[in-house]
């Protein structure tokens, strides 16, 4: 059952369907699907496919932005739940710091 929900999340992102993503996110929480899994096994693969479609010139910037909006439509559903595991947050923070630092002008 949870794979079906993950597929709905993925397809909702690909179709830039905010309502479908919101419904799938609510269903995921109701079915006790791990929020981490909902994000990284449902939403993220959808955005990966969107990236592939962009590279194939089937999607363009407007479609990518609508897909991102659809992905973010799940936020009210997963708000207050622990989506990111500690290690992932630390990795993300290190990446952001490194990126910001590497873009800073050198003194």
PyMOL commands that set and color helices and strands:
alter all, ss='L'
color gray80, all
select helices_A, chain A and resi 2-14+18-30+35-55+61-72+75-78+86-103
alter helices_A, ss='H'
color red, helices_A
deselect
rebuild
show_as cartoon
